[in-house]
């Protein structure tokens, strides 16, 4: 009987510890997701503030993903990563993680934001199925006043970047890979 009581107490304690750990990590994830959503919304405002013509792109695109804080660094071999929020017809549907590895003449570090517009549902669905990655030939438009006025979709995708800080000799989005995770409603 005493052994049974000890086992029951241990089991109860373990259940409590795991439940607490799950709740704590879930709370941290929720807090990080809320901060990412907030940063994403601020990023959209900053893109539109820089180029008011982008407001129409945000309205007309089937979907887009905003990476509000991308960090990038390189000395010959470079890397970048950042989290983003995915929108479909203006509504938040999930989050994405971007990673990038580059090789070549590059040096420095920078922080920037990036927005990727999807022209149609098929291209957005490819992104959500984790089937989009950028090759070395893909380039982004630097978000400056009026830059979006002449920008054109290539294969259903249009990319803008906006430097936040740092200095780096290199400005490509080649080698980027993405992982999409839907939000549970």
C-alpha positions as CSV (number, residue, x, y, z in Angstrom):
1,X,0.0,0.0,0.0
2,X,2.8,2.4,0.9
3,X,4.6,1.6,-2.4
4,X,1.3,2.3,-4.3
5,X,1.0,5.6,-2.6
6,X,4.5,6.6,-3.4
7,X,4.0,5.7,-7.1
8,X,0.8,7.6,-7.2
9,X,2.5,10.7,-5.6
10,X,5.4,10.5,-8.1
11,X,3.0,10.1,-11.1
12,X,1.0,13.1,-9.9
13,X,4.1,15.2,-9.4
14,X,5.4,14.3,-12.9
15,X,2.0,15.1,-14.5
16,X,2.1,18.5,-12.7
17,X,5.7,19.2,-13.8
18,X,5.0,18.3,-17.4
19,X,1.8,20.3,-17.4
20,X,3.5,23.3,-15.9
21,X,6.4,23.0,-18.4
22,X,4.0,22.8,-21.3
23,X,2.0,25.8,-20.1
24,X,5.1,27.9,-19.5
25,X,6.6,27.1,-23.0
26,X,3.2,27.6,-24.6
27,X,2.9,30.9,-22.9
28,X,6.4,31.9,-24.2
29,X,5.5,30.8,-27.7
30,X,2.2,32.8,-27.6
31,X,4.2,35.8,-26.3
32,X,6.7,35.5,-29.1
33,X,4.0,35.0,-31.7
34,X,2.2,38.1,-30.5
35,X,5.4,40.1,-30.6
36,X,6.1,38.8,-34.2
37,X,2.5,39.9,-35.2
38,X,3.1,43.3,-33.7
39,X,6.5,43.7,-35.4
40,X,4.9,42.5,-38.7
41,X,2.2,45.2,-38.5
42,X,4.8,47.8,-37.7
43,X,6.9,46.5,-40.7
44,X,3.9,46.9,-43.0
45,X,3.5,50.5,-41.8
46,X,7.2,51.2,-42.3
47,X,7.1,49.8,-45.9
48,X,4.0,52.0,-46.7
49,X,5.6,55.0,-45.0
50,X,8.7,54.6,-47.2
51,X,6.7,54.0,-50.4
52,X,3.0,55.0,-50.2
53,X,2.4,53.1,-53.5
54,X,3.0,49.8,-51.6
55,X,-0.4,50.3,-49.9
56,X,-2.0,49.1,-53.1
57,X,0.2,46.0,-53.2
58,X,-0.8,45.0,-49.7
59,X,-4.5,45.4,-50.8
60,X,-4.3,43.6,-54.1
61,X,-1.9,40.7,-53.4
62,X,-3.5,37.3,-52.8
63,X,-1.1,36.9,-49.9
64,X,2.2,38.1,-48.5
65,X,4.6,37.3,-45.8
66,X,6.4,40.0,-43.7
67,X,9.7,39.3,-42.1
68,X,10.1,42.3,-39.8
69,X,13.5,41.4,-38.3
70,X,16.0,39.6,-40.4
71,X,19.6,39.3,-39.2
72,X,22.4,38.7,-41.7
73,X,26.1,38.3,-41.4
74,X,29.0,37.2,-43.6
75,X,32.7,36.8,-44.0
76,X,32.9,34.9,-47.3
77,X,30.2,32.5,-46.2
78,X,27.0,34.2,-45.0
79,X,23.8,33.4,-43.3
80,X,20.5,35.1,-42.5
81,X,17.4,34.2,-40.6
82,X,14.2,35.7,-39.4
83,X,10.6,34.9,-38.5
84,X,7.6,36.3,-40.3
85,X,3.8,36.5,-40.4
86,X,1.9,35.1,-43.4
87,X,-1.3,36.9,-44.6
88,X,-3.9,35.8,-47.1
89,X,-6.2,38.5,-48.4
90,X,-5.1,40.7,-45.5
91,X,-5.9,38.1,-42.7
92,X,-3.2,36.5,-40.6
93,X,-3.0,32.7,-41.4
94,X,0.3,31.6,-40.0
95,X,4.0,32.2,-39.5
96,X,7.1,31.4,-41.4
97,X,10.8,31.0,-40.7
98,X,13.3,32.1,-43.3
99,X,16.9,30.8,-43.5
100,X,19.6,31.7,-46.0
101,X,23.1,30.6,-46.7
102,X,25.3,32.3,-49.3
103,X,28.8,31.9,-50.5
104,X,30.9,34.4,-52.4
105,X,32.4,37.9,-52.0
106,X,30.5,39.3,-49.0
107,X,31.4,40.9,-45.7
108,X,29.6,42.6,-42.9
109,X,26.3,42.4,-41.0
110,X,23.0,44.0,-41.3
111,X,19.4,43.9,-40.0
112,X,16.6,44.4,-42.5
113,X,12.9,43.6,-43.1
114,X,11.5,41.8,-46.1
115,X,8.1,41.4,-47.6
116,X,7.2,38.8,-50.2
117,X,4.0,39.3,-52.2
118,X,2.1,36.4,-53.8
119,X,0.3,37.3,-57.0
120,X,-2.1,34.3,-57.0
121,X,-3.5,31.5,-54.8
122,X,-1.3,28.9,-56.6
123,X,1.9,30.7,-55.6
124,X,0.7,31.3,-52.1
125,X,-0.2,27.6,-51.8
126,X,3.3,26.6,-53.0
127,X,4.7,28.8,-50.2
128,X,2.4,27.2,-47.6
129,X,3.4,23.7,-48.9
130,X,7.1,24.7,-48.2
131,X,7.8,24.4,-52.0
132,X,9.3,27.9,-52.5
133,X,13.0,28.7,-52.2
134,X,14.9,31.3,-53.9
135,X,17.9,30.6,-56.2
136,X,20.8,32.9,-56.7
137,X,19.0,34.6,-59.7
138,X,16.2,36.0,-57.6
139,X,16.6,39.6,-56.5
140,X,14.6,42.0,-54.3
141,X,13.7,45.6,-54.8
142,X,15.0,48.0,-52.2
143,X,12.0,49.7,-50.7
144,X,12.4,53.4,-51.5
145,X,10.0,56.1,-52.3
146,X,8.2,55.1,-55.6
147,X,10.1,51.9,-56.0
148,X,6.9,49.8,-56.1
149,X,5.5,51.8,-59.0
150,X,7.5,49.9,-61.6
151,X,8.0,46.6,-59.8
152,X,6.7,43.5,-61.5
153,X,5.9,40.0,-60.3
154,X,8.3,37.3,-61.5
155,X,6.8,33.8,-61.4
156,X,4.0,35.1,-59.1
157,X,6.4,36.6,-56.6
158,X,7.5,40.2,-55.8
159,X,10.0,40.9,-53.0
160,X,11.0,44.1,-51.3
161,X,13.7,44.6,-48.6
162,X,14.3,47.5,-46.4
163,X,17.5,48.0,-44.5
164,X,17.2,48.7,-40.7
165,X,20.8,48.9,-39.7
166,X,24.3,47.7,-40.3
167,X,26.6,47.7,-43.3
168,X,27.1,44.8,-45.7
169,X,28.5,44.5,-49.1
170,X,26.0,42.1,-50.7
171,X,22.2,42.4,-51.4
172,X,20.7,39.2,-52.7
173,X,17.9,37.0,-51.5
174,X,19.3,33.9,-53.3
175,X,19.5,30.8,-51.2
176,X,16.5,31.6,-49.0
177,X,14.4,28.7,-47.7
178,X,11.1,28.9,-45.9
179,X,9.1,26.9,-43.4
180,X,5.4,27.8,-43.1
181,X,3.4,26.9,-40.0
182,X,-0.3,27.7,-39.9
183,X,-1.9,29.2,-36.8
184,X,-4.5,27.0,-35.1
185,X,-7.8,28.8,-35.0
